[in-house]
Amino acid sequence: MSGSGHVSPVTSLEVVPSFVAGGLRPEVPLLTSEEESSGLSLELASLDESGVLNFWVVVELPKGNEAGSPTDLGLRPGGKVKLLHSSSLLAVQSPSLKHAAKTRPFQTLLLKYHPTDSNQFFIGTNLGLVSHGTSHGLKAPPQFYRFQEVEERTVDISSIHFCPFSPNLFLVGCADGSIRLHLVSHDQPVAEWMNSTAGEPVISLQWAQTRPAVFCVLDAASNLHIWDLLKDDAHPVITEKITADRVTAMAVFGDSGQQNTYSGIALAYESGKIELQHFTQTLTVPNPAEEGKLESIMAEVF
């Protein structure tokens, strides 16, 4: 796919949400003929390190051809799911920085979509910046989200996660161990924690699914940090070092409509083991004061 694919390493792949602000996402031209239509249809976006964003449509064919396809060379013989290139754009222009861009080539590392508006995307870079872009229409300010201080910092953005209770709030984790809490409408963070992982790179961070003030952070030294902003807005309330086997990934699970023992965190280990840890009731049952706490943090800054 040299004419429509990537020419530099792919760094992120995301499913594009099926809706935009104010309604459903416009139909993407998917199919070349009526006979190809079937039930499954979704859109993917792939990002490479040069800032090129490609859009792909995944469609399910009504039947497969065991002889293979003479045109879709990537389609498995007998396969019924095909990938169609939809469009492409240069999602991020290299920022005009004084020193950082001269010492480190600009790269884009991570793609995330706004949870309620698929027109807005957010791209983590290797210069400590998160780029803000739109797939079509007018550009949405701000162009970049940055650290509180004015000085440039050449650090990788390693994780971005939106709050499931307030979709215009998102967390940013960095390779120097710093964590930032951003509001979509402002380039400066509403909160910033510089030393919560003792300098260990953030591997992943995610909000809890049942409590707005709780989020989890996994660092490169296999430490799991759990934050509860109601109890302490400066440090994690729980830090657990996992020594038997290195944790390589995590995923928070739960149902906001059911605050029960099925809320918790899934940990993936280097050995291949997957473990479910269930939250205690204090981390699961929401507190009426939580949303007010988030609002007070934002009010202190703005």
N, C-alpha and C positions, 0 to 999 in steps of 0.2 A: 504494500500500500504506500509506495514511495511518494505518490502524488498527493495523498491526502492524510498521511499518518504523521508520525513525529520523526525528527532528525536528531534529537538529543534525548537522553535518558528520561523515561516516564517516571515521575515521582509520586503521583497521586491519581486515584481513580474513585469517582463518586457517582452514585445514582442521583440524577437530577430530580428534585421534587416535582410532583405533577401539578403544582398549583403556584400561582403568583398572587401578589397582594390584590385583593378585590375580586378574585375569581379563579377559574381553572386556567391552566397553562394552555396557550394556543396550540392547536394541532400541528405537529411536525409532519411534513411530507414524508411518509414512511415507505410506501410501497411502489413498485414499478408496474404492477398489474393487479387487477381485482382478484385473480386466482391465488395471490399470495396472502390474502388477509386471513387472520385467525385471532385467537383470544389475546395472547400475550403481547404486550407492547410497552416498552419502557425506554428511557433515555439515559445514557451514560455520558459522563464528561471525564476526559483524561488530560492531565496536566504534565508538561515536561519541564525540565529545569531551566529552559530558556524563556519560559513564560507563555508558550503556545498552548492554547486550550482547544481541544478537539471535542466535538459532540458526535455521539454515535446513537443510533436507534437499534434496539434489540427487538426483533420480531419473530413470532412463532409461525412457521408454515403449517398448512393443514396436513401435509404429508411429506415424507422424505423420499429422496431418490437414491436407491442403493448404488446406482452407477456414478453418483457424484454429480457435481454441477460444473459445466464448462466455463461459467462466468464467476461464480463465487468460489474462488480457489481456497478460501479458508474454511469453507463449510465441509464438515465431515460427511463422507458418503452415508446416506441414510439419515443425516441430521436434519432436525426440523427448526433449529434456532439459528438465525443469521444476524449478522452485524452489518449495518449500513452507515456509512459516513454521512453526517448531516451538514455540519458547518465547522468553521474554524475561526479563531480570532487570537490576536496577540493580547493576552489578558493583562499583562503587567509591563509597563515601560520601566526601564532602570531608573531609580530615583537619582536626583542630582545631589549627591552627598559630597562633602568636602574631602574627606580622607578615606573613609571606609571602602568605597567602591574602587579606589586605587590599589588597595592592599588585598582585596578579596573579590574575585569576579562575582557579579550578581547572579543569584540562583533562586528559583522558586521551588518550594519543597512540599507544600501541603495545600490541599483544596478543601474548602467546606462551603456549603450553601446555607443561606438564611433559612431557618426552619419553616417560615410561613410566607416566604417570597422567593421563588426559585430564580427570579431575575437577578438577585443580588448574590455575588459570590465573594469569598474571602480567601486570600492566598498568603500562606506563611512563607517568608523568605529567609535567606541566610544572613541578613543584615539587621535582625531584630525587629523588622517591620512586618506588619500584616497589611497587604494590599486589599483595597475595597473596589470592586468593579461590578458592572452590569452586563448581562448578555445582550440586551438591546435597549434602545431608548436613551434617555439622558443619563449622564454619569451621576452617581450618587455620592455626595460628600460624606465623610472626608476621603481623600485618596489613599492615605496611609494611617495606620494606628501604630503608635510608637511608645517608647518608654517615657517616664515622667521627666527625666533629666534631658538637658539639651544636647549633651555629648553623644556622638554616634557610638554604637556598639555593634560589633560584627559577631552576632550570635545567631545560631539556627533557631527558628521557630519549630518546635517538635510536636505540639499538640494544640488544637483549637476545639472548644466544645461549647455549644449554646445551652443556656438555661432552659429546661423544659417548662418552667413556670413563667418566665419572663423572656420571650424570644429575642428581645433587643439587648440582652446581656450575654456576654460570652467570656469564657476564660481562655487565656493564652499561656502555654507552658514553653519554656525555653531551655536550650542546651546548657546554659550556665546555672540552672536551678531556679531561676526567677519565675514568678507567676504573676500574671496581670489580670485584672478584671476590667473589661471594657464595656462601654455603652456604644451601640452602633452609631449614634449621632455625633460622637466626640472622638477626636484623635488621641487625646490624653486618657490614660487609664483612670478609672474611679478608685481603684485600689491597686497596690503593687507590693508584693512580698519578695524580698531579695534573698533571704537566707533560710528559708523553711526546709530545704533539703540539704543544708550544709554544703552547697555548691555542686551536688550531684545533678547530672542532667535529668530533666523531666522526660520520661518516656511517654507517659499518657496522663491525662487528667479528664475527669468526667463528673458532672453533677449527679447527685442522687436523684432517683426518680420519684421519690415521695416527699422530700423535704427541700424547699428552696434554699435553705442556708447551709446545706451539707454538700461537700464535693470531695472526691478522692484523687490522690496524686500518687503515681508510681514513678520512682526514680531509678537510675541506672545501677544503683547499688542494691537493688531488690528491696528497697524500703517502701512500705505502703503508708502513706500519710492520709489521715481522715480529718477534714476540717469541719467545724461546726461554728459558723460565724456568730450564732447567738451566744455561745459560751465563750468564745475567744476569737476576736477578729484579727489577731496578730500572729497566732501560731496554730499548728494542728493540735487537735485535742487527743488524737491517737497516732502514734507512730510505731509500726511493727516491722522489725527487721526479719526478713525471711532468709535463713542461712542454709537450710538443707538442700535447696535446689533453686537456681536463679529464676525469678519471674520475668518473663519477656513481654507479656501483654496482659491487659485487664479489661473487663467490661462490667459496668454497673447495670444491674437488672432490677426490675420492680414495676409495679402497676400503681399509678398515682391514685386510682380509684379504690385500691385495696391496700391499706397500710397494714401489712401482716408479715409473718416470718418468711415469706417468699421474696422479700426485698434483700438485696445484698450485692455481692461482687464476685465475678468469675475471674480466676487467675490462671493464666497459662504458663507452664513451667518449661524450662529449657529441655528437660527430659522427655517432654511430650505429654505430661500429666496435666489435666485440667481439674481445678478444684473450685467448689462453690463455698463461699463464706457468707453466712446469713448475718444481717445486721441485727443488733439488739433493738429493743423497742424504742430506746431513746433516740436512735438514729433513723427510725422508720416513721414514727407517728408525728405528723406536722404540728407546729406550734403557731397559734394565731399571730404571734409577734414577728414571724420570720420575714414576711413581705415588707413589714415596716422597717425591719433591720436593713434590708437591701436598699430601701428608699432613703434611709438615713445616711447610708454610706455614699450614695449618689449626691444627696443634698449637701454633704460636707465639702464636696469638690466643686459642684456647680451652684 
